[in-house]
């Protein structure tokens, strides 16, 4: 399926949940479970996962009898998601129906353990540029819209949201008292002429439309210019989890797999113009480095 078809199918699945999915979602929706944000029928292209907790990078899949028949396909899907840094946990449908408390207890333990595992990946300090963005978002009256846009990812960086990458700059509501209010979203591309911009604009519009906001305008600004200092600490950790070396202030490149600094440059340009291509002399991993600028 094309990306557009995948998103359309995800929307269909959200409106046609199984009884088991509905029962679990009742406990997970609207931060009801440990005040954590979950998403349902979430696209991690080319797949659609049942539920995901994105901060801990935990995917929850509910399985019926078809899982046994589709084991080879499910194993391939699991390997792909694990390469992106996700942990996959599976529950049988009858577990959810007959023992929901046990499922939630197990899920709680998994999320707690996952937080501990991910702590070494966290970047301890935020740049002033990101801190300013975070303060602006926290003081915004549009928290619900910001949360919706957390589902929009950069099409060239699987699983990395436009917020964590620093592209999403502002959200405003024009004529808030009107039933036909206009949602204005401001984005700054990573560089002028970035080919992903059109897709990002389309994904923003689609995400808001699906949540009842029909009047949407996405504005692209180049001032102030985007810099890697706008990337969130979680965004840098995510880059490393998908084997892309995050930007360094001194452009000191470390292997995202083994953390070695014994690196050689292969090309000044990697998969995109904002990355360079390197190889680790210790573990032989070939990887992109997100250039600092």
Secondary structure as UniProt FT lines:
FT   HELIX           3..15
FT   HELIX           19..28
FT   HELIX           29..31
FT   TURN            32..35
FT   STRAND          39..44
FT   TURN            45..46
FT   STRAND          47..53
FT   TURN            54..57
FT   STRAND          58..63
FT   HELIX           66..69
FT   HELIX           71..83
FT   TURN            84..85
FT   STRAND          87..92
FT   HELIX           93..98
FT   HELIX           100..118
FT   HELIX           119..121
FT   HELIX           128..138
FT   HELIX           143..149
FT   TURN            150..151
FT   TURN            155..156
FT   TURN            158..159
FT   HELIX           162..165
FT   STRAND          168..174
FT   TURN            176..177
FT   TURN            179..180
FT   STRAND          182..187
FT   TURN            192..193
FT   TURN            195..196
FT   HELIX           197..210
FT   TURN            211..212
FT   STRAND          216..220
FT   HELIX           228..230
FT   HELIX           233..241
FT   TURN            242..243
FT   STRAND          244..245
FT   TURN            249..250
FT   TURN            256..258
FT   STRAND          263..267
FT   TURN            273..274
FT   STRAND          275..280
FT   TURN            281..283
FT   STRAND          286..290
//
